[in-house]
Amino acid sequence: MKFAVLGAGSWGTALAMQMARIGETLLWGRNTEAMARMQASRTNEQYLPGFSFPEQLRIEPDLAQAIQAADAVLVVCPSHAFHVILEQIKPLLNGKPLAWASKGFEPGTGQFLHQIAEEVLGDDYPTALVTGPSFAKDVANGKPTLVAVASKHRDFAIAVSNALLNENFRTYLSEDLVGAELGGAVKNVLALATGIADGMGLGDNSRAALITRGMAEMMRLGQALGCQPETLMGLAGLGDLVLTSTGDLSRNRRMGLALGRGQTIAEAKAEIGQVVEGIGTTDEVMRLAEKHGVDMPITEHVWKVVHGEMTTTEALSSLMGRKLKAEF
């Protein structure tokens, strides 16, 4: 199955490169000048410098032609742009199945991305999610990577997997879309927390504790939403949480590091130069937690730091001063 990858940032480019190692793949991005540079240099020097494109990767600056020439579409964009892009491509799809590799919620509504896909395309439209512990640079470099492909449509999930699989890239199938999307979103908030702790110089013990107790928060929220616990203990949950919380390629971790060192969000965003999903995701996770009556103290304190209601030092003192309780 030939895919058109829509989104030429670092992650979209890396996934398109991986697919092009298996078969012909198209890559579209909204910046036509950037696409022209990519076509000329056969690299994405802005977002993924130093990696040459495989021969079977075709740069297509025309959105309609990219979709028309493909058998299926893979959307890779920030979560806040997902709804807009789906509305834009809906008239062009003509029933072609849709996958996405975006993580997070729609800002304001708090909807999962699969809910947006159902709203725009219909409940029975073939869709799938690609998620899990995967840095774009490692995928572009051909380093071993494992991800989950979550879908209610098994045949399409297998097709997505086959478009990615080779000796250095492996996928696992899941039918738990809610769990897979929840893990990919909440881990961004928790990566902010571990980054803040490391930026404050709190040590390895603190990082391990935050990952562990953060995982407990994710599991509690997942239980309230009816997720399969195995999903959150797998690649889409724990795997992605560990990577994003400990790997310095993580934009969310880098944002946390900056906040822990006393920088502002604006200063950190300017340094990082790309979207940091965890900042907006804190609002949506807190709304979900309040709606379902789930206690998420780490997430709550990250939210207060992000919104200026607490300093990082005050958040640490508040968390460490909580009343004695059983771990489970």
C-alpha positions in Angstrom: 0.0 0.0 0.0 1.5 3.3 -1.1 1.1 6.1 1.5 1.0 9.9 1.1 2.6 11.3 4.3 1.1 14.8 5.1 3.4 16.8 7.3 7.0 17.5 6.5 8.3 18.2 10.0 10.9 16.0 11.7 8.5 13.1 12.5 6.6 13.2 9.3 9.8 13.2 7.3 11.3 10.4 9.3 8.2 8.2 8.9 8.1 9.0 5.1 11.8 8.0 4.9 11.0 4.7 6.7 8.1 3.9 4.4 10.3 4.8 1.4 12.8 2.1 2.5 10.0 -0.4 1.8 8.2 1.1 -1.2 7.4 4.3 -3.0 6.1 7.0 -0.7 4.9 10.6 -1.2 5.7 13.4 1.2 3.7 16.7 1.3 4.2 19.8 3.4 2.3 23.0 3.5 5.4 25.2 2.9 5.9 25.1 -0.9 9.3 26.8 -0.7 10.5 24.3 1.9 9.3 21.5 -0.3 11.2 22.8 -3.2 14.4 23.0 -1.2 13.8 19.4 0.0 13.3 18.2 -3.6 16.5 19.9 -4.7 18.7 18.8 -1.8 16.9 15.4 -1.1 17.2 16.3 2.6 15.1 18.2 5.2 17.7 20.5 6.5 15.3 22.5 8.6 13.8 19.8 10.7 16.0 16.7 10.1 19.4 17.8 8.9 22.1 15.4 7.8 19.9 12.5 6.5 19.5 11.9 2.8 16.2 10.7 1.4 15.7 7.2 0.1 15.4 6.8 -3.6 11.7 5.9 -3.4 10.7 9.0 -1.4 8.8 11.4 -3.7 8.4 15.0 -2.7 4.9 16.2 -3.8 4.1 19.9 -3.2 0.5 19.6 -4.5 -1.8 18.1 -1.8 -4.5 16.8 -4.1 -1.9 15.1 -6.4 -0.2 13.6 -3.3 -3.4 12.0 -2.1 -4.5 11.0 -5.6 -1.3 9.1 -6.3 -1.5 7.2 -3.0 -3.5 4.2 -1.7 -3.7 5.6 1.8 -2.8 8.7 3.8 -0.7 9.2 7.0 -1.2 12.6 8.7 1.7 13.8 10.9 0.9 17.2 12.3 0.5 18.9 15.8 -2.7 17.8 17.5 -4.1 21.4 17.3 -4.0 21.3 13.5 -5.5 17.8 13.1 -9.1 18.8 12.8 -8.3 21.5 10.2 -6.3 19.1 8.0 -9.0 16.4 8.1 -11.6 18.9 7.0 -9.2 20.1 4.2 -8.5 16.6 2.9 -11.9 15.1 3.3 -13.1 15.9 -0.2 -9.8 14.5 -1.6 -9.8 11.1 0.1 -12.4 9.3 -1.9 -12.6 6.5 0.7 -8.8 6.0 1.0 -8.0 4.9 4.5 -6.4 7.4 6.9 -3.7 6.9 9.6 -2.1 9.5 11.8 1.0 9.7 14.0 0.0 12.8 16.0 -0.3 12.7 19.8 -2.5 14.8 22.0 -6.0 16.2 22.3 -7.8 18.9 20.3 -7.3 22.1 22.3 -10.5 23.4 23.8 -12.7 20.4 23.2 -10.4 17.8 24.7 -11.4 15.3 22.1 -9.1 12.4 21.2 -7.9 12.5 17.6 -9.8 9.3 16.8 -13.0 11.1 17.9 -12.3 13.9 15.5 -11.7 11.4 12.7 -15.0 9.7 13.4 -16.8 13.1 13.5 -15.3 14.3 10.2 -15.2 11.0 8.3 -17.7 8.7 9.9 -17.7 6.0 12.6 -16.9 3.2 10.1 -14.1 4.9 8.1 -10.9 2.9 8.1 -8.4 4.6 10.4 -5.3 3.8 12.4 -2.9 5.4 14.8 0.9 5.0 14.8 2.3 5.7 18.3 5.0 4.6 20.7 8.6 5.4 21.8 10.1 6.8 18.6 12.4 9.8 18.1 12.5 11.1 14.5 16.3 11.2 14.4 16.7 7.6 15.4 14.1 6.5 12.8 15.8 8.6 10.1 19.1 7.0 11.1 17.7 3.5 10.7 18.1 2.6 14.4 15.9 -0.2 15.8 12.5 1.1 16.7 9.3 -0.5 18.0 5.8 1.2 17.8 2.2 0.3 18.2 -0.4 0.5 15.4 -3.9 0.9 17.0 -7.1 0.5 15.0 -10.5 -1.0 15.0 -9.9 -2.0 11.4 -7.4 -4.9 11.5 -6.8 -5.2 7.8 -5.8 -1.5 7.6 -3.6 -1.9 10.8 -1.8 -4.7 9.1 -1.4 -2.6 5.9 0.1 0.3 7.9 2.4 -2.1 9.7 3.6 -3.7 6.4 4.3 -0.2 5.0 6.8 0.4 7.9 8.2 -3.0 8.7 11.9 -3.9 7.9 14.9 -5.3 9.8 15.1 -2.1 12.0 11.5 -1.2 12.5 8.9 -3.4 14.1 5.2 -2.8 14.9 2.7 -4.4 17.3 -1.1 -4.3 16.7 -3.7 -3.0 19.1 -7.4 -2.4 19.1 -7.4 -0.1 22.1 -7.4 3.4 20.4 -8.4 5.2 23.6 -5.5 3.7 25.6 -3.0 4.2 22.8 -4.0 7.9 22.4 -4.2 8.5 26.1 -0.7 7.2 26.7 0.8 9.3 23.9 -0.8 12.4 25.3 -0.3 12.1 29.1 3.4 11.1 28.7 4.0 14.6 27.4 2.8 16.2 30.6 4.9 13.8 32.7 8.0 14.5 30.5 7.6 18.1 31.5 7.6 17.0 35.2 10.8 14.9 34.9 12.4 17.7 32.8 11.6 20.2 35.5 13.1 17.9 38.2 16.3 17.4 36.2 16.5 21.1 35.4 16.3 21.8 39.2 19.1 19.2 39.8 16.9 16.9 41.9 18.8 13.8 40.9 18.1 10.3 39.5 15.9 9.2 42.4 13.5 12.0 41.7 13.3 11.2 38.0 12.6 7.5 38.7 9.9 8.4 41.3 8.2 10.9 38.9 8.1 8.3 36.1 6.7 5.6 38.4 4.1 7.8 40.1 3.3 9.5 36.9 2.6 6.0 35.4 0.2 5.4 38.3 -1.7 8.6 37.3 -1.9 7.5 33.7 -3.3 4.1 34.8 -5.9 5.7 37.1 -7.1 7.9 34.3 -7.0 5.0 31.8 -9.2 2.9 34.1 -11.7 5.7 34.3 -11.8 5.9 30.5 -12.1 2.1 30.0 -8.6 1.6 28.6 -7.0 -1.8 28.6 -4.2 -1.7 31.3 -1.9 -3.7 29.0 -2.0 -0.8 26.5 -0.7 1.7 29.0 1.9 -0.8 30.2 3.1 -1.3 26.6 4.8 0.7 23.9 2.0 3.4 23.7 2.1 4.1 27.4 5.1 3.1 29.5 7.5 2.8 26.5 6.7 6.3 25.3 6.8 7.7 28.8 10.2 6.4 29.5 11.6 7.7 26.2 10.1 11.1 26.5 11.0 11.6 30.1 14.6 10.5 29.8 15.7 11.3 26.2 17.1 14.8 25.6 15.7 14.8 22.0 12.3 15.1 23.6 10.9 18.6 23.2 8.7 18.2 26.3 11.6 17.1 28.4 13.7 20.1 27.1 10.9 22.4 27.9 10.8 21.0 31.4 14.6 21.3 31.8 14.3 25.0 30.8 11.5 25.7 33.3 13.5 23.9 36.0 16.4 26.1 35.3 14.3 29.2 35.7 13.6 30.1 32.1 10.2 31.2 30.9 8.0 29.2 28.5 8.5 31.8 25.8 12.3 31.6 26.1 12.2 27.8 26.0 9.9 27.8 23.0 12.3 30.1 21.1 15.2 27.8 21.8 13.4 24.6 20.9 11.9 26.0 17.7 9.1 23.5 17.4 5.7 22.8 18.9 5.8 21.5 22.5 2.6 19.4 22.8 2.8 19.0 26.6 2.1 22.7 27.4 -1.4 22.6 25.9 -2.0 19.0 26.9 -1.8 19.8 30.6 -5.1 21.7 30.2 -6.9 18.8 28.5 -5.5 16.1 30.9 -6.7 18.2 33.9 -10.1 18.6 32.4 -10.4 14.8 31.9 -9.1 14.1 35.4 -11.7 16.6 36.9 -14.5 15.2 34.8 -13.9 11.6 35.9 -12.8 12.4 39.5 -9.3 11.1 39.1 -6.5 12.2 41.4 -3.4 13.3 39.3 -1.2 15.4 41.6 1.9 15.4 39.4 -0.2 16.6 36.4 -1.9 19.1 38.6 1.3 20.6 39.8 2.7 20.7 36.3 -0.4 22.6 35.3 0.1 25.1 38.1 3.7 25.7 37.1 2.8 26.1 33.4 0.0 28.6 34.3 2.2 30.6 36.8 0.2 29.6 39.8 3.3 28.0 41.5 7.0 28.2 41.1 8.9 25.0 40.5 10.2 25.1 44.1 6.7 25.5 45.5 5.4 22.6 43.4 8.2 20.4 44.7 7.4 21.4 48.3 3.7 20.8 47.8 4.2 17.3 46.2 6.7 16.2 48.9 4.4 17.4 51.7 1.3 15.4 50.7 -0.3 13.2 53.4 0.9 9.6 54.0 -1.0 7.1 51.9 -0.7 3.5 50.5 1.1 3.1 47.2 -1.7 0.9 45.8 
